[in-house]
């Protein structure tokens, strides 16, 4: 497929916010060495309460239960994509799957995503590309983040790309190279506490606005060693639960106070990262902002409150906001079948650039 110039690929993404499986049918064309794209159709298949509970507690189950859940989630994903393809009468070249991250501990050389690609392939009847992170860890990288290649190829007109998912991550040009890293928490912690009030998330920050920020906790969070590490660096659910969620629970805060504290801390750290990269720029620093956190007006206001003048947060159309990561994983699949670089040494800290992902089936 190296000589092919157009592709139709489905990207699927299950993130740490546990809201559901993003499914995006994407069309790509290589014109004058520039990638053009469109997202004709995209949907989110919501996780029901049973799946949300399973995924929330997945780090605590036995090895046997983990294997069963990996298979079951692959079947569920395969059925979701098969229904999506049938509903919209699509003919994709392949499915590109991020999987759902359970463990991510690059300092120990491990990362683990569930949603078995063989099951997705068998149920959907489509070739699948998955397991994007594993080889990068094997050659000394973080295995994450993976989206910056897409930021560079599809959204290069912006100075930086900020994604507000379960975890906030940033990618930008730095000293002639693309760099990226996980800043810290975003929706994951806020959703965790909102669910204690029976809500999937804090709509527009309404609960947070009723709460009081615990400044002592925020100051404690801001001193965590992770924030003072250089990049590349990346986070997993385990760190967020241990360092942020557990400390908030130990403080016995109300739900509104818990969310207000988590939101303020996240907004401050995000703003600190943006200020760092914008300082050497004389013109306006243009940041493309995507991910579910964009829909939380209070969160966005808080980030703007902490950022310096000259930093412009640009929110694209709703489809790109919601499905940018699924779009980029579709592109990562395209680059993989072309055997072109889709994982950058400058981003992950691996020994070299490489073409990540395992192909299941025939393309």
Secondary structure, 3 states (H helix, E strand, C coil): CCCCCEEEEEEEEECCCCCEEEEEEEEEEEECCEEEEEEEEEEEEECCHHHHHHHHCHHHCCHHHHHHHHHHHHHHHHHHHHHHHHHHCCCCCEEEEEEEEEEEEHHHCEEEEECCHHHHHHHHCCCEEECCCHHHHHCCCCCCCCCHHHHHHHCCCCCEEEEECCEEEEEEEECCEEEEEEEEECHHHHHHHHHHHCCCCCHHHHHHHHCCCCHHHHHHHHCCHHHHCCCCCCCCHHHHHHHHHHHHHHCCCCHHHHHHHHHHHHHHHHHHHHHHHHCCCCCCEEEEEECHHHHCHHHHHHHHHHCCCCEEEEECCHHHHHHHHHHHHHHHHHHHHCCCCCECHHHHCCCCCECCCEEECCC
